[in-house]
Amino acid sequence: MTNPKKEKTVFIIKPDGVKRGLVGEILSRFEKRGLKIIALDMILASKEEMDSHYPKDEVWIKRLGEKSLANYRQYGIDPKEKLGTDDSFEIGKMLRKWVVEYMTSGPIIKGIVSGVHAIDMVRKICGNTLPNLAEMGTVRGDYSVDSAISANLNKRSVHNIVHASENLEEAENELKLWFKEKEIHDYKRVEEDIMF
């Protein structure tokens, strides 16, 4: 295990976050928490890049579909009527397609932060991936009101402002996918000796 002070994670400010002018707010929240931004870039991602970003394994896709089916049940909506199927894998494939379309619909900001338990800290700052369940005080809780059922009924991805790596394995894969070594910079923040 590497030193928790040196943990790195990827974040991506999604097209809705960029278009709504929330980039500065999100970066500020990371920095105020004591995290260090060590890479930052605005791009228009290609479908191929986003296809590589999201897992393709059947378990992950099926899990997406199962979450969606749970939402349909919760709101008493027939998925067959709205989507033409109630198969979790088929629904998961639809959701994956919608998120790739969403992530390529406008510019994104990709970045890396490092710091004490950076993966957990960034996820905490961002809040629950479903904005309607995200706590106030988090990025998603403060700036988004979208929900999975609303997105599904409109056949689109949830607009939840920012992506944050879920775990160490995902962070490592995303670091390799999105950044070259020369794009990652290390430096010492002035408060590091005081905070850690």
N, C-alpha and C positions, 0 to 999 in steps of 0.2 A: 504494500500500500504506500502510495506517495503521501507526503506531508499534507494534511488537510488544508494548510495555509496556501498550498500551491495548486489545489484542484482547479481544473479548467472545465468550462462548459460553453456550449454554443447557444445563442439565442438568435431568433429571426423575428424582426418586426415585420408583420405581415402587411399585405397591401392596404387593408383597412386602417392599420395603425399609422402607416406612412401618409395615406391620403387625408387622414383626420388631423395630421400635425402633432402626433403624440410621441415622435421620436425623442425629442429633448426631455420630455417628462419621464419616459421609460429609462433612458440612459441616466438621468439624474437620480432616479430611485435606486438603480444599481450602485451608483457611486456613493450615494449617501449611506448605503448599507455597509460600505467599506469594501465593496468589490472593485476590482481593477479591470478596466476595459483594455484588453491587450491586442484586439484586432477589430476592425470596423470597415464595412464596405457596403455601398448601395449598388444593387444590380437588378436587372430584369431577368429573372431565372427562366431557363428554358424548361419545356415539358420533360426533357430527358433528365435534367438536373433534379427536378422535383420528383420524378419517378424514382430516381436513385435514392433520394432523401427518405422517402416513406417505405417502410418494410413491405415486402411482397409475399412473406410467408403466410401460409394458409391460417395458422393460428391467430396471427395479428389481424388479418382481414376478417376472420370469423368473429373475433372479439368486437371489432367495430360494429359488425352487423347485429351481434347480440345486444350491445348497448342501445342501438337504434330500436330494435324490437322491444326492449324494455320500455323505452319512451312511448312507443305506439300503444303498448298495453296500458301504461300509466294514464294516457289520455283517451283511452277507449277508441282508438282509431285502427281501422283494419289496414295493415300494411299491403295486403294483396290488392285492395282497392286502390291505394295510392301509388304503390310501386310495382305492382304486378307480380309480387312474390312475397313469401314470408320465410324464405330460406336465408339464414344468417350470413352465409358465405356470399351469396349473390348480392345481398344488400350491402355487405362490407365492400365488395368490389365497386358498387355504385358510389359509396361514400368516399372511397379512395380516389376515384376518378374526379369527383366533385372537388376534393381538396387540392388535387394537382391543378385543376382548372383555376381555382381561386388563387392559389399561390403564384400562378403565372399571369394573373390578370392586371398586374401593375408592379411597380418597383418594390423591392424588399430591402431591408437593412439586415445584413448578416454580421454577427459579431461574436467575439469570445470574451468572457470575463473569467478572471481567476480570483481566488481568495478562499477563505475558510469555508469549507463545505459549499463551494460555489453552486453545485448542482441543486442541492436542497434549498439554498438561499434564493436562487433565481426562481425556482418553482414557487416558493413561498411568496415572493414579491409579485409574481404574475397571477397567482390565484388559480382556482379550479378551472380546468379547461372548458367547462360549461359556464359561460358568464352568468347565467341566471342563478347558479349555485355558488359563485365566487363571493367571498367575503368583501365587504366594504373595506377600503384601505389597500386592496390589491389592485393591480392594473386592470384586470378584467372586471372586478367588482365595481370599480369606480368609473370605467369608461365603456362598458359594453352591456347590452341588455339582451343579447341574442340567446337562443336556446336551440338544443338539438332538434326538438320537434318542429320548431319554426323553420329551421334550415331544411330539414327533411321534407316537409310539406311543400317547400319552394324548390326542392331538388337542387340544393346547393350546400356548400360547406358552412359550418358554424363560423361566423366572423368573430374571432376571439383575440384579435390584436397582435398577439405575440406567441411564438413557439419557444419552448425551453426544453432542452434535452431531459429525458425522463430519468435516466440512470447513467452510471459510469460507462457501460458498454455503448449505449446510444451516443453519449457525448464523445467518446473516442472515435466512433464511426463517423459522426458528423464533423469532427475536427478534420479528419482525413479527407472527407468529401468536399468540404467548403473552403479549406485554407491550405496554402503552401506555407512551409516553414518560414520563409522570408517575410510573410505577411503578419506574423505573430511577433509581438514586441513585449519585452519584459522591462520593467523599470520599478523603482521603489517609490511608493506614495509616501508623502511626508509623515502621515500619521501611523504608518505601519508599526513603528517601534512603540507607539503609545497603545494602540488597539490590541496588538497580538503579543 
